[in-house]
Amino acid sequence: DGYNDCRDNSDERNCTCTKGMVLLMGGATSAQGTVGACFQNKWGQVCDTYWTAADAKVVCGQLGYKGGQALTGSYYWSGYTSVTWSDVGGCTGSENVISAC
């Protein structure tokens, strides 16, 4: 997508991912954006249909932030990846990583 969203400052299509890694794509700052998650060795955006504040808290904590806010309705959607993960979430808020939810 041309945005350098990975921790190594590369585009997510080019950076290596392992299961459970997360990033934020397309936000105005590094602390906001569409949630991207790595599963099956592919980056994909997380569908917000069942996204909750607890899910946001876990992802934000995983990224090193305190707290978090779940914005739904494709707030930052711009077609960042061709893969959408629809079954990510279901967190209680006590997990350390999204893949534990």
Secondary structure, DSSP 8 states (H G I E B T S, - for coil): -----STTSS-TTTS---TT-EEEEE-SSTT-EEEEEEETTEEEEE--TT--HHHHHHHHHHTT-SS-----SSTT-S---S-EESS-----S--SSGGG-
